[in-house]
Amino acid sequence: MSSIEIEDRLGITFCSRQAIAIESGKGCLVWDEKGSEYLDFTSGWGVTCLGHAHPLITEAITQQAQKIIQNPNSGFTYSPSRAKLLEALSGVLPDNLAKIYFANSGAEANDAAIKLARKITGKSRIVSTLASFHGRTFNTLSVSGGRDNAEKFLPALEENCFVPFGDFPALNAAIDEKTAAVILEPIQGEGGVRIPNEKYLAAVALLCKERGVLLIIDEIQTGFCRTGKFFAIEHSQVNIAPDIMTMGKGIAGGFPFAAFAVSESVDRQLGMGDHGGTFCGNPLACAVATAVVNHLQDENVADRVVVAGKLLIDGLQKIKVKYSELVGPVRGKGLLCAFELDSDQMVTKVTDAALNRGLLVTPTRNRIIRLIPPLIVTEEEIARGLELLDSALASVVPKH
Ligand SMILES: Cc1ncc(COP(=O)(O)O)c(C=O)c1O
């Protein structure tokens, strides 16, 4: 029986799948179990920032695995591996974020941020944005603006509310005396790479301060150089000082890991037993994340993302002109890019046509395809990816 048949028979399936079983990868390339090669412009949901099988990552895993994988009484004891990562991260975080804690997934980091914001403020309401995505735990689903998800699991945490992303007056109006925090992605990822007006984040940060509500910035998709800065809030002209910032995905280049960092003032209000978890700050994950964070910083990866991102966006703009009847708006910051098509059915068709030509892209709700290549993608690979995408679009528009 093939792996596809076994998975279909024994695995729970929560989404429709492409009939391809990926077995290995190197850099921006992956191979399926039959040996067919694909260019990966997904980075596994924006995670494998250094590409597949990067020697730094495999080396960090091997070396740490030979020492220790899970600490005895993890949270009760100290760990050199965790200490190294804390030092590395504190060198790249916004200055006001003084303390860091580790989690196993982005949703878990956001869940903790929401829970702790409620404890600190003694208030329960979280203001979020429409089309946002913050995770699939119950807390995070209840602040994720793609309502089609949450409505299956009613009753939701009803006090929370959603305002259009980028709409400052709406956000201002939504904050009331019950509001504990505002949660915001600097650029909406799952929402289709929505980039707000450049003054929006600074205005929101000031508003939160003035109104005494916490600002939770979710950098899970946008962090770790993905948008051409170490964190996307750094694109703002004005210094943004979140009360809590959550991180995940690229933080450990593919190893499941996440983190949240808090200001001094938030940290002062946290106490024993407020949070924890069996695997939080696991030495193996910390060793991998340290290797990734140091590499991103030492090699100035953010700067090369700016150059590569421009090539990709310019290419997408040309494709939009060529297929103007099919391709709608193109958006991107660094190597987080997206373009719109005229229907979700067309997204499926183009995604399948790209797959058949050896290119993996990320179909996204609301008629969008995202392109999120590894940050180490070369000029040649970008050119090749655009060629394959062009050919995929041509195949669904017969006249080209
Ligand atoms: C902005 C953002 N926050 C949170 C999450 C949830 O992260 P995870 O899937 O690791 O739980 C995602 C995942 O796509 C995300 O894009």
The ligand as an SDF file (V2000), in Angstrom:
LIG
                    3D

 16 16  0  0  0  0  0  0  0  0999 V2000
   -0.1030   35.0150   12.1440 C   0  0  0  0  0  0  0  0  0  0  0  0
   -0.2550   33.6170   12.6480 C   0  0  0  0  0  0  0  0  0  0  0  0
   -0.4930   33.4160   13.9500 N   0  0  0  0  0  0  0  0  0  0  0  0
   -0.6430   32.1790   14.4580 C   0  0  0  0  0  0  0  0  0  0  0  0
   -0.5720   31.0720   13.6500 C   0  0  0  0  0  0  0  0  0  0  0  0
   -0.7400   29.7040   14.2400 C   0  0  0  0  0  0  0  0  0  0  0  0
    0.5050   29.0650   14.2950 O   0  0  0  0  0  0  0  0  0  0  0  0
    0.5720   27.4720   14.4490 P   0  0  0  0  0  0  0  0  0  0  0  0
    0.0090   26.8800   13.1970 O   0  0  0  0  0  0  0  0  0  0  0  0
    2.0380   27.1920   14.6360 O   0  0  0  0  0  0  0  0  0  0  0  0
   -0.2240   27.1200   15.6430 O   0  0  0  0  0  0  0  0  0  0  0  0
   -0.3480   31.2330   12.2790 C   0  0  0  0  0  0  0  0  0  0  0  0
   -0.3150   30.0720   11.3780 C   0  0  0  0  0  0  0  0  0  0  0  0
   -0.4340   30.1660   10.1880 O   0  0  0  0  0  0  0  0  0  0  0  0
   -0.1890   32.5360   11.7580 C   0  0  0  0  0  0  0  0  0  0  0  0
    0.0140   32.7590   10.4660 O   0  0  0  0  0  0  0  0  0  0  0  0
  1  2  1  0
  2  3  1  0
  2 15  2  0
  3  4  2  0
  4  5  1  0
  5  6  1  0
  5 12  2  0
  6  7  1  0
  7  8  1  0
  8  9  2  0
  8 10  1  0
  8 11  1  0
 12 13  1  0
 12 15  1  0
 13 14  2  0
 15 16  1  0
M  END
$$$$
